[in-house]
Amino acid sequence: MVHRRVVGLIGLALLLAAPVTSRAADTAPVRVWTPGPLVSVFKEADYTARADTAPTIRLVSPRGGAASGQAVVCAGAALQIKTAVMSDLAAKAGDGVIRAAAGHVRYAQPTGSHRYARTLVPTIRRATRFDALAESPGPAATVQPVWLTVTVPADAVPGAYTGRLVVTPADAGSITVPVRLTVCSWALPAPKDFATHLGFIQSPDSLALQYKAPLWSKRHWNLVAQ
């Protein structure tokens, strides 16, 4: 009998005994990466290479709903964010406007670890994931995700809206990130009109065990009927 084994390479990482520092990295410009809201971001990772040449927060929501996106501010040296403010969102067609007050800006905090961090970011040994949101910016850091949640009014005109998120660091110029929101034509029901549907499945086997009835006997079927 011949036994065959298949070997595959699922990951490759280059680890250095000592860190390499570069003055160029310390003076690198501030960059912005706009991943989707489901993408995990880690405090120890270097995202400057992932920075978008034209970062844009893209949101989609029904009328009466809400949508979230993130802008990850990354730099070669620790950076302190002072504020982040969303402008009004103006409809590309017509005179529809979603006011800046509909935007809720929060700042992600690195409070959780990720057991699969090495798989997602092979160049780091340990990682702390940003998985909490605060109303005010955290301490200076090289990676700082800014979250934007826009609550769309129930009477908003469907269509495409544009605006901007302005992030202001303490010791650098303001960063303008375009915001693109698509409002769907259908409306989300009000919370008071939400409905929950539950599906219950009868377990005839456990019913027979509970009442010590032979499976599929007449007595068992009578119990099922109840």
C-alpha positions as CSV (number, residue, x, y, z in Angstrom):
1,M,0.0,0.0,0.0
2,V,1.3,3.4,-0.9
3,H,0.7,6.4,1.4
4,R,0.7,9.8,-0.1
5,R,0.9,13.1,1.8
6,V,0.3,16.6,0.5
7,V,2.2,19.4,2.0
8,G,1.2,23.1,1.4
9,L,2.6,26.4,2.5
10,I,-0.1,28.6,4.1
11,G,2.0,31.4,5.5
12,L,5.5,32.9,5.4
13,A,7.0,35.5,7.7
14,L,10.4,37.1,8.1
15,L,11.2,37.8,11.7
16,L,14.2,39.9,12.8
17,A,16.2,39.4,16.0
18,A,16.3,43.1,16.6
19,P,14.1,45.9,15.3
20,V,15.2,48.0,12.4
21,T,14.7,51.7,12.8
22,S,14.7,54.3,10.1
23,R,14.6,58.1,10.4
24,A,12.7,58.1,7.1
25,A,9.9,56.1,8.9
26,D,9.8,58.6,11.7
27,T,9.2,61.5,9.3
28,A,6.8,59.6,7.0
29,P,3.7,61.6,6.1
30,V,0.4,60.9,7.7
31,R,-1.6,58.4,5.6
32,V,-5.2,57.2,5.6
33,W,-6.6,53.8,4.9
34,T,-10.3,53.3,4.6
35,P,-11.1,49.5,5.0
36,G,-14.6,48.2,5.4
37,P,-16.2,48.1,8.8
38,L,-15.7,44.3,9.1
39,V,-11.9,44.6,8.7
40,S,-9.9,44.0,11.9
41,V,-7.3,46.7,12.7
42,F,-4.4,46.1,15.1
43,K,-2.4,48.6,17.2
44,E,1.0,47.1,16.5
45,A,0.7,46.8,12.7
46,D,2.1,49.1,10.1
47,Y,-0.6,50.2,7.6
48,T,1.3,52.9,5.7
49,A,1.8,50.5,2.8
50,R,-2.0,49.9,2.7
51,A,-2.8,53.6,2.7
52,D,-5.2,54.6,-0.1
53,T,-4.2,57.1,-2.7
54,A,-7.7,58.3,-2.7
55,P,-9.2,57.3,0.7
56,T,-13.0,57.4,0.7
57,I,-15.6,56.3,3.3
58,R,-18.4,54.5,1.4
59,L,-21.7,54.0,3.1
60,V,-25.0,52.4,2.1
61,S,-28.2,52.6,4.1
62,P,-32.0,52.5,3.7
63,R,-34.1,55.5,4.7
64,G,-34.5,55.4,8.5
65,G,-31.4,53.2,8.9
66,A,-27.7,53.8,9.7
67,A,-24.4,52.9,8.2
68,S,-20.8,52.9,9.6
69,G,-17.3,53.2,8.0
70,Q,-13.8,53.8,9.3
71,A,-10.8,55.8,8.4
72,V,-7.5,54.5,9.8
73,V,-5.0,57.3,10.3
74,C,-1.5,55.9,10.3
75,A,1.9,57.6,10.6
76,G,5.6,56.8,11.2
77,A,5.5,58.4,14.6
78,A,2.9,58.6,17.3
79,L,0.2,61.1,16.4
80,Q,-2.5,62.6,18.6
81,I,-5.9,63.2,17.1
82,K,-7.8,66.2,18.4
83,T,-11.1,66.1,16.6
84,A,-12.9,64.5,13.7
85,V,-16.0,66.2,12.3
86,M,-18.4,65.3,9.5
87,S,-19.7,68.0,7.1
88,D,-23.3,68.1,5.7
89,L,-23.9,65.4,3.1
90,A,-25.3,66.9,-0.1
91,A,-27.3,65.0,-2.7
92,K,-25.5,64.8,-6.1
93,A,-28.8,65.2,-7.8
94,G,-31.5,67.6,-6.5
95,D,-31.4,69.6,-3.3
96,G,-31.4,66.8,-0.7
97,V,-29.2,67.4,2.4
98,I,-28.3,65.1,5.3
99,R,-27.1,67.4,8.1
100,A,-23.8,67.0,9.9
101,A,-25.7,66.3,13.1
102,A,-26.7,62.9,11.6
103,G,-23.1,61.9,11.7
104,H,-21.7,60.3,14.9
105,V,-17.9,60.2,15.1
106,R,-16.2,57.8,17.5
107,Y,-12.6,56.7,18.1
108,A,-11.6,53.0,18.2
109,Q,-9.7,51.8,21.2
110,P,-7.2,48.9,21.3
111,T,-8.7,46.7,24.0
112,G,-8.8,43.2,22.7
113,S,-6.4,40.6,21.5
114,H,-6.9,38.4,18.4
115,R,-5.8,34.8,18.4
116,Y,-5.5,34.8,14.6
117,A,-3.4,38.0,14.4
118,R,-0.4,36.2,13.0
119,T,-2.5,34.8,10.2
120,L,-3.9,38.3,9.4
121,V,-0.7,40.2,9.9
122,P,2.3,37.8,9.7
123,T,4.9,40.4,10.6
124,I,3.8,40.9,14.2
125,R,4.2,38.4,17.1
126,R,1.4,39.7,19.2
127,A,-1.4,42.1,18.4
128,T,-4.0,44.2,20.1
129,R,-7.2,44.7,18.1
130,F,-9.3,47.9,18.0
131,D,-12.6,46.5,19.2
132,A,-14.1,49.3,21.4
133,L,-15.4,52.8,20.5
134,A,-15.0,55.9,22.6
135,E,-16.5,59.3,22.3
136,S,-13.1,61.1,22.6
137,P,-9.7,60.3,21.0
138,G,-7.3,58.0,22.8
139,P,-3.6,58.7,23.5
140,A,-1.1,59.4,20.7
141,A,-0.4,56.3,18.6
142,T,0.8,55.4,15.1
143,V,-2.5,53.7,14.2
144,Q,-5.8,55.4,15.0
145,P,-9.1,54.3,13.5
146,V,-11.8,56.9,13.3
147,W,-15.4,55.5,13.0
148,L,-18.2,57.4,11.4
149,T,-21.9,56.3,11.7
150,V,-24.5,58.2,9.7
151,T,-28.1,57.9,10.7
152,V,-30.3,58.5,7.7
153,P,-33.5,60.4,8.2
154,A,-36.7,58.4,7.3
155,D,-37.7,61.1,4.9
156,A,-34.3,61.4,3.2
157,V,-34.4,61.6,-0.6
158,P,-33.0,58.4,-2.1
159,G,-29.8,58.7,-4.1
160,A,-26.1,59.5,-3.8
161,Y,-24.8,62.0,-1.2
162,T,-21.3,63.4,-0.8
163,G,-19.5,65.1,2.0
164,R,-16.3,64.9,4.0
165,L,-14.8,63.8,7.3
166,V,-12.2,66.3,8.6
167,V,-9.7,64.7,11.0
168,T,-7.4,67.2,12.8
169,P,-4.2,65.9,14.5
170,A,-2.5,67.9,17.2
171,D,0.8,68.5,15.3
172,A,-0.2,68.1,11.7
173,G,-2.4,69.6,9.1
174,S,-6.1,68.6,8.8
175,I,-6.9,65.4,6.9
176,T,-9.9,65.5,4.6
177,V,-11.5,62.1,3.9
178,P,-14.4,62.1,1.3
179,V,-17.6,60.5,2.4
180,R,-19.9,58.8,-0.1
181,L,-23.4,57.8,1.1
182,T,-25.9,55.9,-1.0
183,V,-29.5,56.1,0.4
184,C,-31.7,53.3,-0.8
185,S,-35.3,53.9,-1.9
186,W,-36.8,51.5,0.6
187,A,-37.4,52.6,4.2
188,L,-36.5,50.7,7.4
189,P,-39.5,50.2,9.7
190,A,-39.5,52.2,12.9
191,P,-38.3,50.1,15.9
192,K,-41.8,50.0,17.4
193,D,-42.8,48.2,14.2
194,F,-40.1,45.6,14.3
195,A,-41.3,42.0,14.3
196,T,-39.4,38.9,15.5
197,H,-40.1,35.5,14.1
198,L,-39.2,32.4,16.1
199,G,-39.1,28.9,14.6
200,F,-39.5,26.0,17.1
201,I,-38.7,22.5,16.0
202,Q,-40.3,19.5,17.8
203,S,-37.9,16.9,19.0
204,P,-39.8,13.6,18.9
205,D,-36.8,11.6,20.1
206,S,-36.3,13.5,23.3
207,L,-40.1,13.4,23.8
208,A,-40.1,9.6,23.7
209,L,-37.1,9.5,26.2
210,Q,-38.7,12.0,28.6
211,Y,-42.0,10.0,28.8
212,K,-40.4,6.5,28.3
213,A,-42.7,5.9,25.3
214,P,-41.6,3.5,22.5
215,L,-40.5,5.5,19.6
216,W,-43.3,6.0,17.0
217,S,-45.7,4.0,19.1
218,K,-49.4,5.1,19.4
219,R,-48.6,6.5,22.8
220,H,-45.7,8.4,21.3
221,W,-47.8,9.9,18.5
222,N,-50.4,11.0,21.1
223,L,-47.7,12.8,23.0
224,V,-46.5,14.5,19.7
225,A,-50.1,15.5,19.0
226,Q,-50.2,17.4,22.3
